[in-house]
């Protein structure tokens, strides 16, 4: 992963954290529902993930 891609991922994570913190949509969501939403946001930005074992999101290749 190149530095620009890593920075993009960092930016996405901060944006996601702030969205979850401030948006009422997440008020009654459980961890699985929130993680599924995060996975979808990452996918839209080109980072495909899946949950594996105790990790909610592992980057995968097509």
N, C-alpha and C positions, 0 to 999 in steps of 0.2 A: 504494500500500500504506500503510495506516495504521500509526501507531506501535505499537499493540498487536499487529498482525500481524507487524511486523518483529521485535518482541521475542519473539513466539512462535517465529518461525523461528530466532532466535539460541538460544533455549532448546533447541529440537529439535536443533540442530547440536551443542551441548555435550553433551546427553544421548547423542546418537549417537556422538560421539567417545569418550566415557567407556565406553560399551557395547562398542565395538570394541576399545578398549584392554584391557578387563578380561575379555572373554568368550572362552572357548576355541573357541567356534563359528567364530570368524574366523581361527583359527590357520593353516589351510591354504587360505584363500580368496585368489583373485587379485583384482586391482583391479576388474575388471569385476563379479565376484560381489559384492564389498563395495558398489560403487556401485549395483548393482541393489537390494541390500538397503536402502541409504539411501533410494533413490528410493521404494521401497515404504513405508517409514516416513513419509516426507514426504507421500505420497499419502494415507495413513491420517489425517493431520493436516490435510488440505485443501490441500496444496501439490503440484500435479501437475507433474512434470518429465519431460524427455527429454534424452538426450545429443545434442549438436549440435556437430559439428566437434571441437575440442579441449576442449570443456566437457563434463564428466560430467553436469551437470544444469542445464537452463535451464527456468525457470518457464514453463508453458504455460496457455492458456485452453482451456476445453472447446469 
